[in-house]
Amino acid sequence: MKQKINPAGYIKPAGPYTNVIKVSSPEELIFLSGVSANGDDGSIVGENDILEQTKQIVKNIQTELKAVGAGPENVVMTTTYVLADHMDEFLMTGAASVLFEGLDNPADSLIGVVSLAGMKYGALLEVTAVAVIN
């Protein structure tokens, strides 16, 4: 199903993610829309705290995956959008490790942005994900 590959002699990942994920068919692909740090009441959890928001995002992604019979081990790719003003905080607080390790170290693109859809409600980051299940 999912094989993690960090090619020999190639640049080692700068964080706890995987350079290449190989998926063997015939599996089903699951696409998760941008996930924010919304709690059960819809408000952003961890106002101005990127680590707490990241933990909530991992929890939310796990909830969405469970709804389709998947788990963190099924995630093959994430795209992480972080407000550029909070990128250093994302990297220095351990939030990046919480995210990637909480989702079984998928391949990831980390992108600094100037705006997010939920920014006016306090969102500091948003994550999309792709998972594969049998």
Secondary structure, 3 states (H helix, E strand, C coil): CEEEECCCCCCCCCCCCCCEEEECCCCEEEEEEEECCECCCCCECCCCCHHHHHHHHHHHHHHHHHCCCCCHHHEEEEEEEEEHHHHHHHHHCCHHHHHHHHCCCCEEEEEEECCCCCHHHCCCEEEEEEEEEC
